[in-house]
């Protein structure tokens, strides 16, 4: 299991990109929610 774990563990580069994408999705969702609330 340890060998497979190391083999399929990409560098932290992948996780940085994933975190950035998550942050952008969250901020985008917050923008949509904010616009909906302010438009009411």
N, CA, C, O and CB atoms as a CASP TS submission, in Angstrom:
PFRMAT TS
TARGET T0000
AUTHOR 0000-0000-0000
METHOD Language model
MODEL 1
PARENT N/A
ATOM      1  N   UNK     1       0.827  -1.207   0.000  1.00  0.00           N
ATOM      2  CA  UNK     1       0.000   0.000   0.000  1.00  0.00           C
ATOM      3  C   UNK     1       0.861   1.257   0.000  1.00  0.00           C
ATOM      4  O   UNK     1       0.534   2.247  -0.654  1.00  0.00           O
ATOM      5  CB  UNK     1      -0.936   0.006   1.212  1.00  0.00           C
ATOM      6  N   UNK     2       1.947   1.206   0.729  1.00  0.00           N
ATOM      7  CA  UNK     2       2.788   2.397   0.840  1.00  0.00           C
ATOM      8  C   UNK     2       3.389   2.747  -0.519  1.00  0.00           C
ATOM      9  O   UNK     2       3.468   3.918  -0.890  1.00  0.00           O
ATOM     10  CB  UNK     2       3.906   2.178   1.884  1.00  0.00           C
ATOM     11  N   UNK     3       3.814   1.713  -1.260  1.00  0.00           N
ATOM     12  CA  UNK     3       4.422   1.959  -2.572  1.00  0.00           C
ATOM     13  C   UNK     3       3.385   2.574  -3.513  1.00  0.00           C
ATOM     14  O   UNK     3       3.675   3.536  -4.225  1.00  0.00           O
ATOM     15  CB  UNK     3       4.991   0.640  -3.175  1.00  0.00           C
ATOM     16  N   UNK     4       2.179   2.012  -3.509  1.00  0.00           N
ATOM     17  CA  UNK     4       1.121   2.542  -4.366  1.00  0.00           C
ATOM     18  C   UNK     4       0.816   3.983  -3.970  1.00  0.00           C
ATOM     19  O   UNK     4       0.624   4.851  -4.822  1.00  0.00           O
ATOM     20  CB  UNK     4      -0.158   1.668  -4.273  1.00  0.00           C
ATOM     21  N   UNK     5       0.775   4.220  -2.662  1.00  0.00           N
ATOM     22  CA  UNK     5       0.476   5.563  -2.169  1.00  0.00           C
ATOM     23  C   UNK     5       1.500   6.562  -2.704  1.00  0.00           C
ATOM     24  O   UNK     5       1.133   7.633  -3.190  1.00  0.00           O
ATOM     25  CB  UNK     5       0.458   5.584  -0.625  1.00  0.00           C
ATOM     26  N   UNK     6       2.780   6.210  -2.613  1.00  0.00           N
ATOM     27  CA  UNK     6       3.830   7.110  -3.089  1.00  0.00           C
ATOM     28  C   UNK     6       3.771   7.237  -4.607  1.00  0.00           C
ATOM     29  O   UNK     6       4.015   8.310  -5.159  1.00  0.00           O
ATOM     30  CB  UNK     6       5.220   6.608  -2.648  1.00  0.00           C
ATOM     31  N   UNK     7       3.444   6.134  -5.275  1.00  0.00           N
ATOM     32  CA  UNK     7       3.428   6.143  -6.734  1.00  0.00           C
ATOM     33  C   UNK     7       2.343   7.078  -7.257  1.00  0.00           C
ATOM     34  O   UNK     7       2.565   7.836  -8.202  1.00  0.00           O
ATOM     35  CB  UNK     7       3.212   4.724  -7.276  1.00  0.00           C
ATOM     36  N   UNK     8       1.170   7.017  -6.634  1.00  0.00           N
ATOM     37  CA  UNK     8       0.052   7.810  -7.119  1.00  0.00           C
ATOM     38  C   UNK     8      -0.069   9.163  -6.427  1.00  0.00           C
ATOM     39  O   UNK     8      -0.968   9.944  -6.739  1.00  0.00           O
ATOM     40  CB  UNK     8      -1.218   7.045  -6.943  1.00  0.00           C
ATOM     41  N   UNK     9       0.835   9.440  -5.489  1.00  0.00           N
ATOM     42  CA  UNK     9       0.820  10.755  -4.858  1.00  0.00           C
ATOM     43  C   UNK     9       1.530  11.734  -5.781  1.00  0.00           C
ATOM     44  O   UNK     9       2.756  11.686  -5.887  1.00  0.00           O
ATOM     45  CB  UNK     9       1.495  10.720  -3.449  1.00  0.00           C
ATOM     46  N   UNK    10       0.802  12.621  -6.451  1.00  0.00           N
ATOM     47  CA  UNK    10       1.475  13.626  -7.261  1.00  0.00           C
ATOM     48  C   UNK    10       2.151  14.648  -6.361  1.00  0.00           C
ATOM     49  O   UNK    10       1.940  14.661  -5.148  1.00  0.00           O
ATOM     50  CB  UNK    10       0.482  14.318  -8.212  1.00  0.00           C
ATOM     51  N   UNK    11       2.944  15.481  -6.953  1.00  0.00           N
ATOM     52  CA  UNK    11       3.582  16.521  -6.148  1.00  0.00           C
ATOM     53  C   UNK    11       2.512  17.465  -5.618  1.00  0.00           C
ATOM     54  O   UNK    11       1.370  17.442  -6.077  1.00  0.00           O
ATOM     55  CB  UNK    11       4.646  17.302  -6.976  1.00  0.00           C
ATOM     56  N   UNK    12       2.884  18.283  -4.664  1.00  0.00           N
ATOM     57  CA  UNK    12       1.924  19.207  -4.052  1.00  0.00           C
ATOM     58  C   UNK    12       1.387  20.190  -5.089  1.00  0.00           C
ATOM     59  O   UNK    12       0.422  20.907  -4.829  1.00  0.00           O
ATOM     60  CB  UNK    12       2.579  19.972  -2.884  1.00  0.00           C
ATOM     61  N   UNK    13       2.021  20.221  -6.275  1.00  0.00           N
ATOM     62  CA  UNK    13       1.581  21.111  -7.350  1.00  0.00           C
ATOM     63  C   UNK    13       0.113  20.850  -7.685  1.00  0.00           C
ATOM     64  O   UNK    13      -0.672  21.784  -7.852  1.00  0.00           O
ATOM     65  CB  UNK    13       2.461  20.923  -8.608  1.00  0.00           C
ATOM     66  N   UNK    14      -0.245  19.567  -7.779  1.00  0.00           N
ATOM     67  CA  UNK    14      -1.627  19.195  -8.099  1.00  0.00           C
ATOM     68  C   UNK    14      -2.579  19.708  -7.032  1.00  0.00           C
ATOM     69  O   UNK    14      -3.658  20.214  -7.342  1.00  0.00           O
ATOM     70  CB  UNK    14      -1.762  17.669  -8.237  1.00  0.00           C
ATOM     71  N   UNK    15      -2.177  19.577  -5.779  1.00  0.00           N
ATOM     72  CA  UNK    15      -3.060  19.990  -4.688  1.00  0.00           C
ATOM     73  C   UNK    15      -3.193  21.504  -4.638  1.00  0.00           C
ATOM     74  O   UNK    15      -4.242  22.028  -4.264  1.00  0.00           O
ATOM     75  CB  UNK    15      -2.539  19.466  -3.349  1.00  0.00           C
ATOM     76  N   UNK    16      -2.124  22.209  -5.017  1.00  0.00           N
ATOM     77  CA  UNK    16      -2.212  23.674  -5.063  1.00  0.00           C
ATOM     78  C   UNK    16      -3.232  24.090  -6.113  1.00  0.00           C
ATOM     79  O   UNK    16      -4.076  24.952  -5.866  1.00  0.00           O
ATOM     80  CB  UNK    16      -0.826  24.308  -5.370  1.00  0.00           C
ATOM     81  N   UNK    17      -3.147  23.466  -7.294  1.00  0.00           N
ATOM     82  CA  UNK    17      -4.088  23.787  -8.370  1.00  0.00           C
ATOM     83  C   UNK    17      -5.509  23.456  -7.933  1.00  0.00           C
ATOM     84  O   UNK    17      -6.437  24.231  -8.164  1.00  0.00           O
ATOM     85  CB  UNK    17      -3.729  23.017  -9.663  1.00  0.00           C
ATOM     86  N   UNK    18      -5.669  22.290  -7.295  1.00  0.00           N
ATOM     87  CA  UNK    18      -6.997  21.867  -6.831  1.00  0.00           C
ATOM     88  C   UNK    18      -7.549  22.864  -5.815  1.00  0.00           C
ATOM     89  O   UNK    18      -8.730  23.211  -5.858  1.00  0.00           O
ATOM     90  CB  UNK    18      -6.934  20.448  -6.210  1.00  0.00           C
ATOM     91  N   UNK    19      -6.699  23.321  -4.906  1.00  0.00           N
ATOM     92  CA  UNK    19      -7.130  24.277  -3.887  1.00  0.00           C
ATOM     93  C   UNK    19      -7.530  25.598  -4.535  1.00  0.00           C
ATOM     94  O   UNK    19      -8.515  26.219  -4.135  1.00  0.00           O
ATOM     95  CB  UNK    19      -6.012  24.506  -2.850  1.00  0.00           C
ATOM     96  N   UNK    20      -6.762  26.024  -5.539  1.00  0.00           N
ATOM     97  CA  UNK    20      -7.076  27.284  -6.226  1.00  0.00           C
ATOM     98  C   UNK    20      -8.422  27.170  -6.931  1.00  0.00           C
ATOM     99  O   UNK    20      -9.234  28.095  -6.889  1.00  0.00           O
ATOM    100  CB  UNK    20      -5.963  27.652  -7.244  1.00  0.00           C
ATOM    101  N   UNK    21      -8.655  26.021  -7.586  1.00  0.00           N
ATOM    102  CA  UNK    21      -9.929  25.815  -8.280  1.00  0.00           C
ATOM    103  C   UNK    21     -11.077  25.849  -7.277  1.00  0.00           C
ATOM    104  O   UNK    21     -12.117  26.454  -7.535  1.00  0.00           O
ATOM    105  CB  UNK    21      -9.925  24.471  -9.053  1.00  0.00           C
ATOM    106  N   UNK    22     -10.884  25.197  -6.133  1.00  0.00           N
ATOM    107  CA  UNK    22     -11.928  25.181  -5.100  1.00  0.00           C
ATOM    108  C   UNK    22     -12.205  26.594  -4.604  1.00  0.00           C
ATOM    109  O   UNK    22     -13.359  26.978  -4.413  1.00  0.00           O
ATOM    110  CB  UNK    22     -11.516  24.273  -3.919  1.00  0.00           C
ATOM    111  N   UNK    23     -11.145  27.360  -4.398  1.00  0.00           N
ATOM    112  CA  UNK    23     -11.324  28.736  -3.925  1.00  0.00           C
ATOM    113  C   UNK    23     -12.108  29.552  -4.944  1.00  0.00           C
ATOM    114  O   UNK    23     -12.996  30.323  -4.580  1.00  0.00           O
ATOM    115  CB  UNK    23      -9.960  29.399  -3.648  1.00  0.00           C
ATOM    116  N   UNK    24     -11.773  29.379  -6.238  1.00  0.00           N
ATOM    117  CA  UNK    24     -12.466  30.145  -7.274  1.00  0.00           C
ATOM    118  C   UNK    24     -13.931  29.742  -7.342  1.00  0.00           C
ATOM    119  O   UNK    24     -14.809  30.588  -7.514  1.00  0.00           O
ATOM    120  CB  UNK    24     -11.794  29.939  -8.643  1.00  0.00           C
ATOM    121  N   UNK    25     -14.192  28.438  -7.205  1.00  0.00           N
ATOM    122  CA  UNK    25     -15.583  27.976  -7.229  1.00  0.00           C
ATOM    123  C   UNK    25     -16.353  28.549  -6.048  1.00  0.00           C
ATOM    124  O   UNK    25     -17.503  28.964  -6.191  1.00  0.00           O
ATOM    125  CB  UNK    25     -15.648  26.435  -7.208  1.00  0.00           C
ATOM    126  N   UNK    26     -15.715  28.571  -4.882  1.00  0.00           N
ATOM    127  CA  UNK    26     -16.378  29.108  -3.688  1.00  0.00           C
ATOM    128  C   UNK    26     -16.671  30.592  -3.863  1.00  0.00           C
ATOM    129  O   UNK    26     -17.774  31.050  -3.567  1.00  0.00           O
ATOM    130  CB  UNK    26     -15.509  28.882  -2.433  1.00  0.00           C
ATOM    131  N   UNK    27     -15.690  31.338  -4.341  1.00  0.00           N
ATOM    132  CA  UNK    27     -15.891  32.778  -4.505  1.00  0.00           C
ATOM    133  C   UNK    27     -16.958  33.040  -5.567  1.00  0.00           C
ATOM    134  O   UNK    27     -17.748  33.977  -5.445  1.00  0.00           O
ATOM    135  CB  UNK    27     -14.562  33.476  -4.889  1.00  0.00           C
ATOM    136  N   UNK    28     -16.975  32.201  -6.614  1.00  0.00           N
ATOM    137  CA  UNK    28     -17.985  32.360  -7.662  1.00  0.00           C
ATOM    138  C   UNK    28     -19.379  32.085  -7.102  1.00  0.00           C
ATOM    139  O   UNK    28     -20.329  32.811  -7.393  1.00  0.00           O
ATOM    140  CB  UNK    28     -17.688  31.418  -8.851  1.00  0.00           C
ATOM    141  N   UNK    29     -19.489  31.031  -6.296  1.00  0.00           N
ATOM    142  CA  UNK    29     -20.778  30.696  -5.678  1.00  0.00           C
ATOM    143  C   UNK    29     -21.210  31.816  -4.740  1.00  0.00           C
ATOM    144  O   UNK    29     -22.384  32.188  -4.713  1.00  0.00           O
ATOM    145  CB  UNK    29     -20.690  29.351  -4.909  1.00  0.00           C
ATOM    146  N   UNK    30     -20.265  32.355  -3.972  1.00  0.00           N
ATOM    147  CA  UNK    30     -20.585  33.457  -3.062  1.00  0.00           C
ATOM    148  C   UNK    30     -21.069  34.674  -3.848  1.00  0.00           C
ATOM    149  O   UNK    30     -21.994  35.368  -3.423  1.00  0.00           O
ATOM    150  CB  UNK    30     -19.356  33.829  -2.205  1.00  0.00           C
ATOM    151  N   UNK    31     -20.440  34.926  -4.993  1.00  0.00           N
ATOM    152  CA  UNK    31     -20.864  36.046  -5.833  1.00  0.00           C
ATOM    153  C   UNK    31     -22.293  35.839  -6.309  1.00  0.00           C
ATOM    154  O   UNK    31     -23.109  36.760  -6.270  1.00  0.00           O
ATOM    155  CB  UNK    31     -19.919  36.212  -7.037  1.00  0.00           C
ATOM    156  N   UNK    32     -22.594  34.622  -6.760  1.00  0.00           N
ATOM    157  CA  UNK    32     -23.948  34.333  -7.243  1.00  0.00           C
ATOM    158  C   UNK    32     -24.963  34.521  -6.127  1.00  0.00           C
ATOM    159  O   UNK    32     -26.013  35.130  -6.331  1.00  0.00           O
ATOM    160  CB  UNK    32     -24.033  32.901  -7.800  1.00  0.00           C
ATOM    161  N   UNK    33     -24.650  33.996  -4.946  1.00  0.00           N
ATOM    162  CA  UNK    33     -25.559  34.120  -3.802  1.00  0.00           C
ATOM    163  C   UNK    33     -25.735  35.594  -3.439  1.00  0.00           C
ATOM    164  O   UNK    33     -26.850  36.050  -3.183  1.00  0.00           O
ATOM    165  CB  UNK    33     -25.024  33.319  -2.580  1.00  0.00           C
ATOM    166  N   UNK    34     -24.626  36.332  -3.419  1.00  0.00           N
ATOM    167  CA  UNK    34     -24.691  37.757  -3.079  1.00  0.00           C
ATOM    168  C   UNK    34     -25.560  38.510  -4.084  1.00  0.00           C
ATOM    169  O   UNK    34     -26.373  39.353  -3.705  1.00  0.00           O
ATOM    170  CB  UNK    34     -23.273  38.369  -3.037  1.00  0.00           C
ATOM    171  N   UNK    35     -25.379  38.196  -5.377  1.00  0.00           N
ATOM    172  CA  UNK    35     -26.177  38.863  -6.405  1.00  0.00           C
ATOM    173  C   UNK    35     -27.654  38.531  -6.254  1.00  0.00           C
ATOM    174  O   UNK    35     -28.509  39.400  -6.425  1.00  0.00           O
ATOM    175  CB  UNK    35     -25.691  38.465  -7.800  1.00  0.00           C
ATOM    176  N   UNK    36     -27.957  37.273  -5.932  1.00  0.00           N
ATOM    177  CA  UNK    36     -29.364  36.880  -5.765  1.00  0.00           C
ATOM    178  C   UNK    36     -29.978  37.614  -4.581  1.00  0.00           C
ATOM    179  O   UNK    36     -31.103  38.105  -4.666  1.00  0.00           O
ATOM    180  CB  UNK    36     -29.489  35.349  -5.568  1.00  0.00           C
ATOM    181  N   UNK    37     -29.239  37.689  -3.472  1.00  0.00           N
ATOM    182  CA  UNK    37     -29.760  38.356  -2.279  1.00  0.00           C
ATOM    183  C   UNK    37     -29.951  39.852  -2.549  1.00  0.00           C
ATOM    184  O   UNK    37     -30.966  40.433  -2.167  1.00  0.00           O
ATOM    185  CB  UNK    37     -28.809  38.140  -1.075  1.00  0.00           C
ATOM    186  N   UNK    38     -28.971  40.465  -3.206  1.00  0.00           N
ATOM    187  CA  UNK    38     -29.046  41.910  -3.432  1.00  0.00           C
ATOM    188  C   UNK    38     -30.103  42.252  -4.478  1.00  0.00           C
ATOM    189  O   UNK    38     -30.636  43.362  -4.482  1.00  0.00           O
ATOM    190  CB  UNK    38     -27.681  42.453  -3.871  1.00  0.00           C
ATOM    191  N   UNK    39     -30.406  41.308  -5.363  1.00  0.00           N
ATOM    192  CA  UNK    39     -31.390  41.593  -6.413  1.00  0.00           C
ATOM    193  C   UNK    39     -32.812  41.475  -5.888  1.00  0.00           C
ATOM    194  O   UNK    39     -33.743  42.002  -6.498  1.00  0.00           O
ATOM    195  CB  UNK    39     -31.195  40.649  -7.596  1.00  0.00           C
ATOM    196  N   UNK    40     -32.989  40.792  -4.768  1.00  0.00           N
ATOM    197  CA  UNK    40     -34.338  40.620  -4.213  1.00  0.00           C
ATOM    198  C   UNK    40     -34.835  41.952  -3.631  1.00  0.00           C
ATOM    199  O   UNK    40     -35.950  42.023  -3.115  1.00  0.00           O
ATOM    200  CB  UNK    40     -34.347  39.505  -3.114  1.00  0.00           C
TER
END
